[in-house]
Amino acid sequence: MTVIRITAKRQATLPKKLCEEMRLQPGDALIVDSLIVDGEKVWVIKPAADIETPWFGSLRSYAKGKRHDMKSIRKSVAEARSCGEL
């Protein structure tokens, strides 16, 4: 059993062994969810990378090689409107 202590600022340090087992790196996010198991509330912690987000990054190919400043974005929208694409 692993024990994690919470500081006065509600921060916690995860043991190295746990981080290695979960393949956690600095900056990773964790999902905490509650479940009822055998009539008892338990908490499940898992890496956020396990969440399926097939849409995440799906528009990246359209943005590649294009500028992202507001002037360029407005110009692109104006061109699309003039062609009837919007």
C-alpha positions in Angstrom: 0.0 0.0 0.0 1.3 3.5 -0.9 0.5 6.4 1.4 0.5 9.9 0.0 0.5 12.9 2.4 -1.2 16.2 1.6 0.5 19.4 2.6 -1.2 22.5 4.1 -1.4 23.8 0.5 -3.2 20.6 -0.6 -0.2 19.5 -2.6 1.1 15.9 -2.7 4.3 14.2 -3.8 3.8 10.9 -5.5 6.4 8.2 -4.6 9.0 7.5 -7.3 7.9 3.8 -7.6 4.3 4.8 -8.2 5.4 7.4 -10.9 7.5 4.7 -12.6 4.7 2.2 -12.6 2.3 4.7 -14.0 4.9 6.1 -16.4 4.3 9.6 -15.1 6.6 12.5 -16.1 6.8 16.0 -14.7 3.9 18.0 -16.1 1.6 15.0 -16.7 -2.0 15.3 -15.7 -4.0 12.7 -13.7 -7.7 11.9 -13.7 -9.3 11.2 -10.4 -12.7 9.5 -10.5 -14.9 8.0 -7.8 -16.5 4.5 -8.1 -18.6 2.3 -5.8 -17.0 -1.1 -5.3 -18.7 -3.6 -3.1 -20.8 -0.8 -1.7 -17.8 1.3 -0.8 -16.7 4.6 -2.4 -13.2 4.2 -3.8 -11.1 6.7 -5.8 -9.3 5.7 -9.1 -6.3 7.7 -10.3 -5.1 7.3 -13.9 -2.9 9.2 -16.3 -4.9 11.7 -18.4 -3.2 10.3 -21.5 -5.5 7.3 -21.3 -8.4 9.5 -22.3 -9.4 8.9 -25.9 -9.4 12.2 -27.8 -9.3 11.3 -31.5 -10.3 14.8 -32.4 -7.4 16.4 -30.6 -4.9 17.7 -33.1 -7.2 16.7 -36.0 -7.0 20.2 -37.6 -3.2 20.4 -37.3 -2.6 19.5 -41.0 -4.8 22.4 -42.1 -2.7 24.9 -40.0 0.7 23.6 -41.1 2.7 26.2 -42.9 0.2 29.0 -42.3 0.6 32.1 -40.2 -1.6 32.4 -37.0 -1.6 36.1 -36.3 -5.0 37.9 -36.4 -4.3 39.8 -39.7 -3.6 36.5 -41.5 -6.6 34.8 -39.9 -8.9 37.6 -40.9 -7.5 37.5 -44.5 -8.1 33.8 -44.7 -11.7 34.1 -43.4 -12.4 36.9 -45.9 -11.0 34.8 -48.8 -13.2 31.9 -47.8 -16.3 34.1 -47.6 -15.6 35.6 -51.0 -15.4 32.0 -52.5 -18.6 31.0 -50.8 -16.9 28.5 -48.5 -18.3 30.1 -45.4 
